[in-house]
Amino acid sequence: MKDIFLIKGLNGKRSLRGSLQVSGAKNAALPALASAILFKDPVNFKNIPYIEDIRAMKELLENLGGTTERISSDSWKIKASKLSKTELDEKLAKHMRASIVLTGPILARYKEVSFPHPGGCVLGERPLDMFLYAFQKMGATVNRNGNIYKISTKGKKLIGAEIFLHVPSHTVTETIMMAAILAEGKTVIKNCAMEPEIASLADFFVSCGANIKGAGTPTIEIIGTGLLNCGEKVYTTIPDRIEAGSFLILGALAGDNLTILDCNPLHLESLIGALRSAGVSLLILKSSITVTSRAINNELNLHSTNIKTHEYPGFPTDLQAPMTVFLTQVAGESNVFETIFDGRLNYANDLIKMGAKINVWSKHNMTIKGPTALRGKELDGPDIRAGLAYVLAAIIAKGRSVINNVHYIDRGYERIEERLKKIGVDIERVSN
């Protein structure tokens, strides 16, 4: 049984109103749960989104010998101080790429780890070279047998090292930062990612006994301090800036004074700038953003703007597909340049089938001419973010759309159809 979404489009009407509440950040929650391996005692978590990737991480931790307890809808307690094995389950680990964050804590604590090449969304080449390079710099040896990697320090502690990342990956940064907490001496990560999720994790680790400086900047220094103690402290996941951004784009497309609640506008500055440059009117408060209806001669004066994805604080690659849907509805020609993933523009052909005027010039560059009316179609979502972009396109289109591969969307967005219904979207989840 696979779920599908049936969506009746608004045919260009701007009728969505009310509010959408933002969940906790997937990209903070996943490494946070993995970090329980670094603690002497159980770790408490709040504002954890109950999405497919979180359930997969729960299963991975339990398979390793940890225990997990879901205390409430968004609160967890995890004990992973005594794992029974150091091999990641191949089927579970291949389900999502974020399983790789477990390797840092496991290797640092148990001196060995083995895992398959992780899976996840098909976004082009996603090599493991930076993970392996960092572990080797810290004194580990790497062996590969087919699709399985085995990393070992031969019973010794990891050693602090200076590690330069040729790409500022947030997953690599988080993984090495966690490993360095149990390493001997100082580790310096240069050209590291600067996402707010990393700073949030580092702040919690410091409160539990870690010595970390510079998280949120291009250089992070970690002095190994040994196992951490949680006590009564609680890790509270920051708002998901990608979900907030997706909702904000929906408001720009079809909102009639639609408010995004429980977000951090400071984490969305690149998107806010792009939307405002296109003529979208926004009311920004400390933890909410409202897309306001400001019309000229009964029409919104929305116009083209160019997008170039970049690591944080640049325009997020995870918002590139939803933003492209928005650009199909504005006047003029916009350019989208994807700098992170090779396969991220693959969804464009489906939007073209819906009526969008898009020219894909290369695997990194395309132009969009608008505004164009979209027509409902049956679509197969290729990944989490493109799947959500298809939902946005279906909402504004004329007629009915069928969205397949809903399991991808479920990996990143909790109960998305229930929340969209409350603001006026005609959407149904059907088991097919």
C-alpha positions in Angstrom: 0.0 0.0 0.0 1.4 3.4 -1.0 -0.2 6.7 -0.2 -1.0 9.4 -2.8 -2.2 12.9 -2.5 -5.3 14.1 -4.4 -5.3 17.9 -4.7 -8.0 20.1 -6.3 -6.2 23.3 -7.5 -7.3 26.8 -6.7 -6.9 27.9 -10.4 -4.8 30.9 -9.4 -7.1 32.2 -6.6 -5.4 33.6 -3.6 -7.7 32.2 -0.9 -5.5 30.5 1.7 -5.7 32.2 5.0 -5.1 31.5 8.7 -1.8 30.1 10.0 0.7 27.3 9.6 2.8 26.2 12.6 6.4 25.2 11.9 7.7 21.9 13.3 11.2 21.2 14.7 14.1 21.1 12.3 14.7 17.7 10.7 18.4 18.6 10.1 18.9 19.4 13.8 16.7 16.6 15.3 18.5 13.8 13.4 22.1 14.5 14.6 20.7 15.4 18.0 19.2 11.9 18.4 22.4 10.4 17.2 24.4 12.3 19.8 22.8 10.3 22.6 25.6 7.9 22.0 28.0 10.5 23.4 26.2 10.6 26.8 26.7 8.7 30.1 23.0 9.1 30.8 19.6 9.3 29.0 19.0 12.4 26.9 15.8 14.4 26.7 14.5 15.9 23.5 11.6 18.3 22.7 10.1 19.7 19.5 11.1 16.6 17.5 9.0 16.3 14.3 7.4 12.9 13.9 8.4 12.2 10.4 9.7 9.2 8.5 13.4 10.1 8.9 12.9 10.4 12.7 11.3 7.0 12.8 14.2 5.6 10.8 16.7 7.1 13.2 14.7 5.6 16.1 14.9 2.1 14.6 18.6 2.5 13.9 19.3 3.4 17.5 17.2 0.5 18.8 18.9 -1.9 16.4 22.3 -0.8 17.8 21.1 -1.6 21.3 19.8 1.8 22.5 16.4 2.4 24.0 13.9 5.1 22.9 10.8 6.4 24.6 8.4 8.7 23.0 7.0 10.7 26.0 4.6 12.9 24.1 3.8 13.9 20.5 7.1 15.8 20.2 9.2 14.7 23.2 11.6 11.8 23.5 14.0 10.2 25.9 16.9 8.1 24.5 19.4 6.0 26.2 22.4 4.9 24.1 25.1 4.6 26.6 25.6 0.9 26.1 25.3 -0.2 22.5 25.3 -3.9 21.7 26.9 -3.6 18.3 28.7 -1.0 16.1 27.3 -2.1 12.7 24.5 0.0 11.2 21.7 -2.1 9.9 22.1 -2.1 6.1 18.4 -1.8 5.2 17.7 1.0 7.6 20.9 2.9 6.9 20.3 2.8 3.2 16.9 4.3 3.7 18.3 7.8 4.5 21.6 9.6 4.1 21.4 11.1 7.6 22.2 7.7 9.0 25.8 8.7 8.4 25.8 11.1 11.4 25.8 8.0 13.7 29.3 7.0 12.5 31.0 9.9 14.3 29.6 9.1 17.8 29.9 5.3 17.4 33.5 5.5 16.1 34.6 7.9 18.8 33.0 5.9 21.7 33.5 2.3 20.5 36.7 2.7 18.4 35.0 1.1 15.3 32.0 1.4 13.1 30.7 -0.3 9.9 28.0 1.0 7.6 26.7 0.7 4.0 26.8 3.6 1.6 23.8 5.6 2.8 20.8 6.2 0.7 18.1 8.9 0.7 16.9 11.1 -2.1 18.4 10.9 -5.6 20.0 14.3 -6.0 23.1 13.4 -7.9 26.5 12.4 -6.7 26.9 12.5 -2.9 30.3 11.0 -2.1 31.6 10.0 1.4 35.1 11.3 0.8 35.0 14.1 3.3 33.8 11.8 6.1 36.5 9.2 5.4 39.2 11.9 5.0 38.3 13.4 8.4 38.2 10.0 10.2 41.6 9.2 8.7 43.0 12.5 9.8 41.9 11.6 13.3 43.8 8.4 13.2 41.3 5.8 11.9 41.8 3.3 9.2 39.2 2.8 6.5 38.4 -0.4 4.7 35.8 -1.1 2.1 34.3 -4.4 1.1 31.8 -3.9 -1.7 29.2 -1.5 -0.4 30.2 -1.8 3.3 32.7 0.6 4.9 34.6 -0.5 8.1 36.4 2.1 10.1 38.6 1.4 13.1 41.0 3.1 15.4 42.3 -0.4 16.6 41.2 0.2 20.1 42.7 3.7 20.5 41.0 7.1 20.9 40.5 9.3 17.9 43.1 12.0 17.8 42.4 15.7 17.4 43.3 17.0 14.0 43.0 20.0 11.7 40.4 19.2 9.0 39.7 21.4 6.0 36.4 20.6 4.2 36.5 21.2 0.5 32.7 21.7 0.6 31.0 23.2 3.7 28.7 20.2 4.4 26.4 20.5 7.4 26.3 16.7 7.7 30.1 16.3 7.7 30.5 19.2 10.1 28.0 17.7 12.6 29.5 14.2 12.4 33.1 15.3 12.9 32.1 17.8 15.7 30.4 15.0 17.6 33.4 12.6 17.1 35.8 15.3 18.3 34.0 15.5 21.6 35.4 12.1 22.6 38.8 12.6 20.7 42.1 13.2 22.4 43.2 16.8 22.1 42.0 19.6 19.9 40.1 19.3 16.6 39.8 22.3 14.2 37.2 22.1 11.4 37.9 24.7 8.7 35.5 25.8 6.0 32.7 24.1 7.9 29.0 24.6 7.4 27.4 27.5 9.3 23.8 26.4 9.5 21.9 27.4 12.7 21.2 23.7 13.4 25.0 23.3 14.0 25.2 26.1 16.5 22.1 24.8 18.2 23.6 21.4 18.7 27.0 22.8 19.8 25.3 25.0 22.4 23.5 22.0 23.9 26.7 19.9 23.9 28.5 22.7 25.7 25.8 22.9 28.3 26.4 19.2 28.9 30.2 19.5 29.3 31.7 19.8 25.8 34.3 22.3 24.9 33.3 23.8 21.5 34.0 27.2 20.1 33.0 28.9 16.8 29.9 26.9 15.9 28.0 28.9 13.3 31.2 30.4 11.9 33.6 28.9 9.2 35.9 27.5 11.9 35.0 25.3 14.8 37.4 24.3 17.6 36.6 21.3 19.7 38.7 20.1 22.7 37.9 16.5 23.6 36.4 16.3 27.1 35.0 12.8 27.3 31.5 11.6 27.7 28.7 14.1 28.3 26.1 14.4 31.0 22.6 15.4 30.2 21.0 15.4 33.7 17.7 17.3 33.6 18.7 19.3 30.6 16.5 19.1 27.5 17.5 19.6 23.9 14.8 21.7 22.2 14.9 21.5 18.4 15.0 24.9 16.6 12.2 25.6 14.1 12.6 24.0 10.7 13.7 26.8 8.4 13.1 24.7 5.3 9.5 23.9 6.3 9.0 27.6 7.3 10.4 28.7 3.9 8.2 26.2 2.0 5.1 27.6 3.8 6.2 31.1 3.1 6.5 30.4 -0.6 3.0 28.9 -0.5 1.8 32.1 1.1 3.4 34.1 -1.7 1.7 31.9 -4.3 -1.8 31.6 -2.9 -2.1 33.3 0.5 -4.6 35.8 1.6 -2.9 37.1 4.8 -1.3 33.7 5.6 0.8 33.6 8.8 3.8 31.3 9.4 4.1 30.7 13.2 6.9 29.4 15.4 9.7 30.2 12.9 12.9 32.2 13.2 12.9 34.9 10.5 16.7 35.4 11.0 17.2 31.9 9.6 15.3 32.9 6.4 16.9 36.1 5.4 18.0 34.9 1.9 14.4 33.7 1.1 12.8 36.8 2.5 15.1 39.0 0.4 14.3 37.0 -2.7 10.5 37.2 -2.1 10.6 40.9 -1.4 12.7 41.6 -4.5 9.9 39.8 -6.4 7.3 42.1 -4.9 5.9 40.0 -2.1 4.7 42.0 0.9 5.7 40.5 4.3 5.0 41.4 7.9 7.9 40.1 10.0 7.8 39.7 13.8 10.1 37.9 16.2 8.8 34.4 15.6 6.2 34.8 12.8 5.9 36.0 9.2 2.7 37.0 7.5 2.3 37.2 3.7 0.0 40.2 3.4 -2.3 41.0 0.5 -1.1 44.2 -1.0 -2.6 44.6 -4.5 -2.3 47.3 -7.1 -5.5 47.7 -9.3 -6.7 44.4 -7.7 -3.6 42.5 -8.9 -0.4 41.7 -7.1 2.6 43.2 -8.8 4.9 40.2 -8.7 7.9 40.2 -11.0 10.9 38.0 -11.8 14.0 37.6 -9.6 17.1 35.4 -9.9 18.1 32.6 -7.5 21.5 31.1 -6.9 21.7 28.4 -4.3 24.5 28.5 -1.8 25.4 27.0 1.6 24.0 28.8 4.5 23.5 31.8 4.9 22.9 31.7 1.1 19.7 30.6 -0.6 19.0 27.0 0.5 19.1 24.3 -2.1 16.2 22.7 -0.3 14.0 25.7 -1.2 15.1 25.8 -4.8 12.3 23.6 -6.2 9.4 25.3 -4.3 10.8 28.7 -5.3 10.8 27.7 -9.0 7.1 27.0 -8.7 6.7 30.6 -7.4 8.7 31.9 -10.3 6.3 30.4 -12.8 3.7 32.8 -11.5 5.6 36.1 -11.6 6.0 38.4 -14.6 9.2 38.2 -16.6 12.1 35.8 -16.9 13.9 34.4 -13.9 17.1 32.5 -13.7 17.8 29.6 -11.3 21.3 28.4 -10.7 21.8 25.3 -8.6 25.3 25.1 -7.1 25.0 22.2 -4.7 23.5 19.1 -6.3 23.9 17.8 -9.9 20.4 16.2 -10.1 18.3 18.8 -8.4 16.7 20.2 -11.5 15.2 16.9 -12.7 11.7 17.9 -11.5 11.5 20.7 -14.1 10.1 18.5 -16.8 7.1 17.7 -14.7 6.4 21.4 -14.2 6.7 21.9 -17.9 4.0 19.2 -18.4 1.8 21.3 -16.1 2.3 24.3 -18.4 5.3 26.0 -17.0 7.7 27.8 -19.4 11.1 26.5 -18.3 14.3 26.1 -20.3 16.8 23.8 -18.7 20.2 24.8 -20.1 22.3 22.4 -18.0 22.1 20.3 -14.9 22.8 23.5 -12.9 21.0 26.3 -14.7 17.5 27.0 -16.0 15.3 30.0 -16.9 11.6 30.4 -16.1 9.2 32.7 -18.0 6.0 33.8 -16.3 3.3 34.1 -15.4 1.9 30.9 -16.7 -1.3 29.0 -15.7 -0.5 25.5 -14.5 -2.8 22.5 -15.1 -3.3 19.6 -12.8 -1.4 16.4 -13.6 -0.3 13.1 -12.1 3.2 13.5 -10.8 5.8 11.3 -9.1 7.8 13.2 -6.5 11.5 12.4 -6.9 12.7 13.6 -3.5 11.5 15.4 -0.3 11.7 19.0 -1.6 10.6 18.4 -5.2 7.7 16.4 -3.8 6.6 19.4 -1.7 7.1 21.7 -4.8 4.7 19.4 -6.7 2.2 19.9 -3.9 2.6 23.7 -4.2 2.2 23.5 -8.0 -0.9 21.4 -7.6 -2.5 23.8 -5.1 -2.3 26.7 -7.6 -3.1 24.7 -10.7 -6.4 24.4 -12.6 -8.0 21.0 -12.0 -7.1 18.0 -10.0 -3.6 16.6 -9.5 -2.3 13.2 -8.2 1.0 13.2 -6.3 2.7 9.9 -6.0 5.7 8.9 -3.9 4.1 10.7 -0.8 6.6 8.7 1.3 9.3 11.1 0.2 7.3 14.1 1.4 6.6 12.3 4.7 10.3 12.1 5.3 10.5 15.9 5.8 7.0 17.2 6.5 4.8 16.0 9.4 1.1 15.5 8.7 1.4 18.0 5.8 -2.1 17.3 4.4 -3.8 17.9 7.8 -2.1 21.3 8.2 -2.8 22.4 4.6 -6.5 21.5 5.0 -6.8 24.0 7.9 -5.8 26.9 5.7 -8.2 26.0 2.8 -6.3 23.5 0.6 -8.5 20.8 -0.9 -6.1 17.8 -0.3 -6.8 14.2 0.5 -4.4 11.4 1.4 -5.5 8.1 -0.2 -4.0 4.6 0.3 -3.5 3.2 -3.2 
